[in-house]
């Protein structure tokens, strides 16, 4: 296997940054800012004290099992360690200026060891080789330190069934949680409110994506997301879905309001215990007298208008003529009026009245069906 040494660096320098003939090794190493050592079969890291200005280190696709001896590069900002055999995140506290860490495709079980890295804004820790039935674990101390700085996080392919632990990362802008075991839409609804700056989200490959109207619901819940599952969200589609949500809420509010008023009205109505007990409106005394007086006056006017024609007929013909046009003799109307007052007074004495603001009393009247036609009490359809 191969170790990271000075000889390896000087022999494998990139074409645009090779050592010049008149340049010493210390001079060459001191001016290096980028090291490209990917796919070199490196399995162990040695300290290179002379590389003090190193800012980017490419070590992906090697056989590194342990992160060590990186104290020589205090200015390191980007570290690429994908597809190695790293089992633990350690010995990174000296890299206080690190902003990007790529550690995907290794064997890391716990996200830890980043308590002293205050400027890390991108973390790629996807597709870890985990034992069967286990998932990636998040150290609370590390998450607490990343709350302010982390904006890009890739945790795809790590057997995660919940994202509640990373809900505290309120400055996330790009989250890739694809190919996990996420299945709770209610949890996602809450978490999306915790990430107000999120504009790119990838949840593809989760059971959650099979739920009804998954994409539409995510778009409505997170108005800032521009790219969902690697597909851009068109503004026209977003506006349509938002209008659909608003109309649905209005309909729901109206349904609840109608149900409330229906229950209130039902509570105010007197109970009806059987089919023979029916609610009717009993007219106030003064209004009954007005209607009766008005009816009699109209009847007398009608009869006086027909007086000339009626004088030429005998009493029998007059009765027949009046019946033909719906008229009745005066004594018939008087009998009905007396019966009206008698029926009304009896009902008022027997029944309990319920006052209301408009002066009409809603009273349950107990009658036998065969005598309903004899009562002169106004029903709701006949009230004036």
C-alpha positions in Angstrom: 0.0 0.0 0.0 1.0 3.7 -0.3 1.6 6.3 2.3 1.1 10.0 1.9 4.7 11.4 2.0 6.7 14.3 0.6 8.1 12.1 -2.2 4.6 11.2 -3.3 3.6 14.8 -3.4 6.6 15.9 -5.4 6.2 13.1 -7.9 2.5 13.5 -8.4 2.1 17.2 -8.6 -0.4 18.4 -11.2 0.8 19.6 -14.6 0.0 23.2 -14.0 1.6 23.2 -10.6 4.7 21.0 -10.9 8.0 21.7 -9.2 10.2 24.0 -11.2 13.9 22.9 -11.8 15.3 25.8 -9.9 12.9 25.3 -7.0 13.8 23.5 -3.8 11.4 21.0 -2.2 10.5 23.2 0.8 9.8 26.1 -1.5 7.6 24.0 -3.7 5.6 22.6 -0.8 5.2 26.0 0.9 3.4 27.4 -2.2 1.0 24.5 -2.8 -2.7 25.3 -2.1 -4.2 22.2 -3.8 -3.2 18.6 -3.6 -4.6 16.1 -6.1 -4.0 12.7 -4.6 -7.1 10.8 -5.5 -6.9 7.2 -6.7 -3.4 6.7 -5.5 -4.1 3.6 -3.3 -3.2 5.6 -0.2 -4.0 3.8 3.0 -2.2 6.0 5.6 -1.6 9.7 6.1 1.7 11.2 7.2 2.2 14.8 8.4 3.6 17.2 5.8 4.7 20.2 7.9 5.9 22.2 4.9 2.4 22.4 3.3 1.3 25.2 5.5 -0.8 27.0 2.8 -2.8 24.0 1.7 -6.5 24.8 1.3 -7.9 21.9 -0.8 -7.0 18.3 -0.4 -8.3 15.5 -2.7 -8.0 12.1 -1.2 -11.0 10.3 -2.5 -11.1 6.8 -4.0 -8.2 5.5 -1.8 -8.0 3.0 1.1 -7.7 5.3 4.1 -9.1 3.8 7.3 -8.2 6.6 9.8 -8.2 10.3 9.6 -4.9 11.5 11.2 -1.9 13.8 10.9 -3.8 16.7 9.3 -2.5 19.2 11.8 0.0 20.4 9.3 -2.7 22.2 7.2 -4.4 24.7 9.5 -5.7 26.6 6.5 -7.4 23.7 4.9 -10.9 24.6 3.7 -12.0 21.6 1.5 -11.4 18.0 2.4 -12.4 15.2 0.0 -12.4 11.7 1.6 -15.2 9.9 -0.3 -15.0 6.2 -1.1 -12.4 5.2 1.5 -12.7 3.0 4.5 -12.9 5.6 7.2 -14.8 4.2 10.3 -14.8 7.3 12.4 -14.8 11.1 12.2 -11.8 12.1 14.4 -8.7 14.3 14.5 -10.5 17.2 12.7 -10.5 19.7 15.5 -7.3 21.4 14.2 -9.0 22.2 10.9 -10.8 25.3 12.3 -11.3 26.9 8.8 -12.8 23.8 7.2 -15.9 24.8 5.2 -16.6 21.6 3.1 -16.2 18.0 4.1 -16.9 15.1 1.8 -17.0 11.8 3.6 -19.6 9.8 1.6 -19.1 6.1 0.8 -17.2 5.2 4.0 -18.1 3.2 7.1 -19.0 6.0 9.5 -21.8 5.1 12.0 -21.9 8.3 14.0 -21.8 11.9 12.8 -19.4 13.3 15.4 -16.0 15.0 15.9 -17.0 18.4 14.5 -17.6 20.3 17.7 -14.8 22.8 17.1 -15.4 23.4 13.4 -17.4 26.6 13.3 -17.4 27.4 9.6 -18.5 24.2 8.0 -21.3 25.0 5.6 -21.4 21.8 3.4 -21.3 18.2 4.7 -21.6 15.2 2.4 -22.0 12.0 4.4 -24.1 9.9 2.1 -24.2 6.1 1.5 -22.3 4.9 4.6 -21.7 1.1 4.8 -23.7 0.4 7.9 -24.4 -3.0 9.5 -27.8 -4.5 8.7 -30.7 -2.9 10.6 -28.6 0.1 11.7 -28.9 3.8 10.7 -26.6 6.8 10.8 -26.6 8.5 14.3 -26.2 12.2 14.9 -24.2 13.4 17.9 -26.1 16.3 19.6 -22.9 18.2 20.3 -21.9 18.2 16.7 -25.4 19.2 15.5 -25.4 22.0 18.1 -22.2 23.4 16.7 -23.5 23.2 13.1 -26.8 25.1 13.7 -25.5 28.4 12.5 -23.1 27.5 9.7 -24.4 24.4 7.9 -26.4 25.1 4.7 -25.8 22.0 2.5 -26.3 18.5 3.9 -26.4 15.1 2.1 -27.5 12.2 4.2 -28.9 10.0 1.5 -28.8 6.2 1.7 -28.3 5.9 5.5 -31.4 3.9 6.5 -32.9 7.0 8.2 -36.6 6.7 9.2 -36.8 10.2 10.8 -35.3 13.6 10.3 -36.3 15.1 13.7 -32.7 15.2 14.9 -31.6 17.6 12.2 -34.7 19.9 12.6 -32.5 22.3 14.6 -30.4 23.1 11.5 -32.5 26.1 10.7 -30.2 27.6 8.0 -30.3 24.6 5.7 -30.7 25.6 2.0 -30.0 22.3 0.3 -31.0 18.9 1.8 -30.6 15.5 0.2 -32.3 12.8 2.2 -33.1 10.4 -0.7 -33.1 6.6 -0.5 -33.9 6.3 3.1 -36.9 5.0 5.0 -38.9 8.2 5.6 -42.6 7.6 5.7 -44.2 10.2 8.0 -45.9 13.1 6.1 -47.0 14.8 9.4 -43.4 14.9 10.6 -42.2 16.3 7.3 -44.9 19.0 7.5 -43.5 20.1 10.9 -39.8 20.0 9.7 -40.4 22.1 6.6 -41.5 24.9 8.9 -38.1 24.6 10.7 -36.2 25.2 7.5 -37.4 28.5 6.2 -34.4 29.0 3.9 -34.6 25.6 2.2 -34.8 26.0 -1.6 -33.6 22.5 -2.7 -35.0 19.2 -1.3 -34.5 15.7 -2.5 -36.7 12.9 -0.9 -36.8 10.5 -3.8 -36.5 6.8 -3.1 -38.4 7.1 0.3 -41.8 5.4 1.0 -43.0 8.9 1.6 -43.0 9.6 -2.1 -45.7 7.0 -2.7 -48.3 8.8 -0.7 -51.2 10.5 -2.4 -50.4 14.0 -3.8 -46.9 13.9 -2.1 -45.3 16.4 -4.5 -48.3 18.8 -4.4 -48.4 18.8 -0.6 -44.6 19.5 -0.3 -44.9 22.4 -2.8 -47.8 24.0 -0.8 -46.1 23.5 2.6 -42.7 24.9 1.6 -43.2 27.9 -0.7 -39.4 28.6 -0.8 -38.4 25.3 -2.4 -37.4 25.8 -6.0 -36.2 22.2 -6.8 -37.9 19.1 -5.5 -36.5 15.6 -6.2 -34.2 17.1 -8.8 -37.1 18.7 -10.7 -37.6 22.4 -10.9 -40.9 23.7 -9.6 -42.6 26.1 -12.1 -44.1 29.2 -10.7 -47.4 28.6 -12.5 -47.8 25.2 -10.9 -47.0 26.7 -7.5 -49.6 29.4 -7.9 -52.2 26.9 -9.0 -51.6 24.7 -6.0 -51.7 27.6 -3.6 -55.0 28.8 -5.0 -56.3 25.2 -4.6 -55.2 25.2 -1.0 -56.9 28.5 -0.3 -60.2 27.4 -1.9 -60.1 24.2 0.1 -59.6 26.1 3.3 -62.5 28.4 2.5 -64.8 25.5 1.8 -63.8 23.8 5.0 -64.4 27.0 7.0 -67.9 27.4 5.4 -68.8 23.8 6.2 -67.7 24.2 9.9 -69.7 27.5 10.1 -72.9 25.9 8.7 -72.5 23.0 11.1 -72.2 25.3 14.0 -75.3 27.3 13.1 -77.3 24.1 12.5 -76.3 22.8 15.9 -77.2 26.1 17.6 -80.7 26.2 15.9 -81.3 22.6 16.9 -80.4 23.4 20.5 -82.9 26.3 20.6 -85.9 24.4 19.1 -88.2 22.6 21.6 -88.1 18.8 21.5 -90.7 16.9 19.6 -91.3 13.6 21.3 -93.8 12.0 18.8 -95.2 12.6 15.3 -98.5 14.0 16.7 -96.6 16.9 18.4 -95.8 19.5 15.7 -94.3 23.0 16.1 -96.5 25.9 15.0 -96.5 29.6 15.2 -99.1 31.3 17.5 -99.8 34.8 16.4 -99.9 37.6 19.0 -103.3 38.9 20.0 -103.1 42.3 18.4 -101.9 40.9 15.1 -104.8 38.4 14.9 -107.3 41.2 15.4 -105.8 43.3 12.7 -105.9 40.4 10.2 -109.5 39.6 11.1 -110.7 43.2 10.8 -108.9 43.6 7.5 -110.5 40.4 6.2 -114.0 41.5 7.2 -113.5 44.9 5.6 -112.4 43.4 2.3 -115.4 41.0 2.4 -117.9 43.8 3.0 -116.4 45.9 0.2 -116.6 43.0 -2.1 -120.3 42.4 -1.2 -121.2 46.1 -1.5 -119.7 46.2 -5.0 -122.0 43.3 -6.0 -125.1 44.8 -4.3 -126.8 45.8 -7.5 -126.4 42.4 -9.1 -127.3 40.5 -5.9 -130.6 42.5 -5.4 -132.0 40.8 -8.5 -131.4 37.4 -7.2 -133.3 35.6 -4.5 -131.6 34.3 -1.3 -131.1 30.8 -2.7 -129.5 32.1 -6.0 -127.4 34.6 -4.0 -126.0 31.8 -1.9 -125.3 29.7 -5.1 -123.7 32.8 -6.8 -121.5 33.5 -3.7 -120.4 29.9 -3.5 -119.4 30.0 -7.1 -117.0 32.9 -6.6 -115.7 31.7 -3.2 -118.0 33.9 -1.1 -119.8 32.9 2.0 -122.6 34.6 4.0 -121.7 36.8 6.9 -122.9 34.5 9.5 -120.5 31.8 8.2 -117.5 34.1 8.6 -118.7 35.1 12.1 -118.9 31.5 13.2 -115.3 30.9 11.9 -114.0 33.9 13.7 -115.5 32.8 17.0 -114.1 29.3 16.4 -110.7 30.9 15.7 -110.6 32.8 19.0 -111.9 29.7 20.9 -109.2 27.5 19.4 -106.4 30.0 20.0 -107.4 30.7 23.6 -107.6 27.0 24.4 -104.1 26.4 22.9 -102.6 29.3 24.7 -103.9 28.1 28.0 -102.7 24.5 27.5 -99.2 25.1 26.0 -96.0 26.7 27.3 -95.0 29.7 25.2 -91.4 30.5 24.2 -90.9 34.3 23.6 -88.6 35.4 20.8 -87.4 38.9 19.7 -89.9 39.2 16.8 -93.0 38.7 19.0 -93.9 35.3 17.5 -94.1 32.4 19.9 -92.8 29.0 18.8 -95.0 26.5 20.7 -95.3 22.7 20.4 -99.0 22.0 19.9 -100.5 18.6 20.8 -103.2 17.6 18.4 -104.8 14.5 16.9 -104.2 14.2 13.2 -108.0 14.0 12.4 -108.7 17.4 13.8 -105.8 19.4 12.4 -108.0 20.9 9.7 -110.2 22.5 12.3 -107.4 24.6 13.9 -106.9 28.1 12.7 -103.3 28.3 14.0 -100.9 29.5 11.3 -98.2 27.1 10.2 -94.7 28.3 9.3 -95.6 28.5 5.6 -98.7 30.7 6.3 -97.1 33.1 8.7 -97.1 36.8 7.8 
